[in-house]
Amino acid sequence: MDNRHLFLQALGKFLLGVVIIGLLLFLAMPLVLASPISFLIMLLYLPLIAKRIRNEESVLEEGLEGYREYKKRVRYKVIPFIW
């Protein structure tokens, strides 16, 4: 393996780690602050965001030429390697 490939692999793992830590902080912060109400609100908020993203993608597919091809090329748009 050449150095460039190793660098890109390390960079990808680093960025994935940053995303995972960010998600854990996002999920744990209401509990750390002893606020179960904000945790409940956060749990209800995540499905709303997912629905909005699906709706936005359908609007883009209908109104933006070439978006379907883009969707086929780019699999992960929100969370790398997950969604």
Secondary structure, DSSP 4 states (H G I P E B T S, - for coil): --HHHHHHHHHHHHHHHHHHHHHHHHHHHHHHTT-HHHHHHHHHHHHHHHHHHHHHHHHHHHHSTTHHHHHHH---SSSTTT-
